[in-house]
C-alpha cells in the first residue's frame, strides 16, 4: 500500500531559524524510504525500557528486516526462550553476545553457549513520538 505524504524541498535547521517556505517539492512514500526488502520486513512494538540508551523507548515501533545479517553492534530482534526481544549484537574474537548495553559479563547472553537463541531480524529504523 502506498501512502503519499507532502515532501518539502527545504531542509529544516536544527539551529537558528531560517526564512520559512511553503514550497512542496513532491509527494513521498515512506515505505520506499523505510523498507528495502518488502517480503522480509515487519514492524514490531517495543515493550520495556532496557534499550533506552540507544534511543529505543517503551512503545516505539521498530522496522525489522529479516534478510540482513547482523554486524557488530547491530540492534537485533532475537528469539530468546520463545520470546522476541530487542538487543544489541556484539561480536568479540570468536564469540557473539546479545546485550542491552551492560558491560558486565553476567548481563551478556553468549550465543556460542546458547545455540537455541537465534537472530530473527535486524532493526533498520525506530519510530517514536516526541
N, C-alpha and C positions, 0 to 999 in steps of 0.2 A: 504494500500500500504506500502510495506516495502522499506525503503531507508537505505541501509547499508553504514556506513562510517568507515574508519580505526580507531581503538581504541588503543591508546598507553598504554603499561603496566605501565610505569613510570608516576608518578605524576609530575606536573610542580611546581617548587618552586616559591614562591612569594617574596623570599628574595634574597640571593646571588645565583649566577648561579651554577648549578651542571653539571657534565660531560654530554654532550648530547648523547642520544642513538637514534638509528633508529629502535629499536625493536617494532614491532607492534604485540600486543597480539592477537587480533581478530577483527572482524567487529562488529559494534554496530548499533542497530536500535534505533534512537532517540525516535520513537513513543513508544517503550516499556519502556523508562525511563520517558517520559513526560506525557504519557496518561495512567491512571489506569483504567478508565471505558470508553471505546471507544464510546458506543452509547450515552452517556450523555456529551461528551466533544466536545468543539468547540474552535476555535480561533477567536479573535476579535482584531481590531487595535484601539489603543488609539488616541484620538484627544483632545489635550488640555494639560495644564501643572499643573493642580491642585493637582496631586498626585506625583510630583517630589520628595517630601521629603521622600517618601517610596521607591524610586528607579524606579518609573514608569514615563516614559517620553513620550512626544508627538511622535507618530509614532511607539511606541513599539507594539509588538504582545503579547497578553495575552492568556494563555491556561486556559480555564474555564471549571470546572466540575459542571454540574447541579445536580448531585446526592448527593453532600455533603451538610451538614448543617453548617451554619455559627457558628464559635466560636468567642469569644470576640477578637476583633482586627483583624478579618479576612478581607482580601481585597476581595470585592464582586462586582459583576455586579448587579445593581438594575434597575428596571423599575420605573422611576420617570416621571410622566406626559407623558407617552407613549414614553419616550426616555430612552435608555440604558446608564447608567453612571457607572463609576468605583468609588467606595467609600470604606471607612473603616467602618466596622460594630462594634459598641460599645454597650455593654450591661452593664447597671448600675442599680443595685437593680431590680426594676420591669419594667424598661424602656429600650427600644432599640433605637439606633440612627444610622444614617449614617452621616459620616463626611469626610472632605478632610484633616483632621488633625488640624483644628482650635479648640481651647479650648473654644471659645465664644459660649454661648448658642444659640445666633441668627444664627450661622452658622451650627448648627446641624439640621438634619432632623429627627424629632421624629416619629418613626414608629408606636408608640402606638396611636398617634393622626392622623396618615395618613395611614389607613388600605389599601388604594388603591395602596400604594407603596409596592412592593414585591421584595425579593431577587431572582434573576434569576440564579445565579451560583456563585461559589467560584473560585477566581483566584488561580491557583496552581503554575504557572510559568510565568515569564516575559521574553520575548526575545527581546533584543535590540542590536543595533550595537554600537560598541565603537568608 
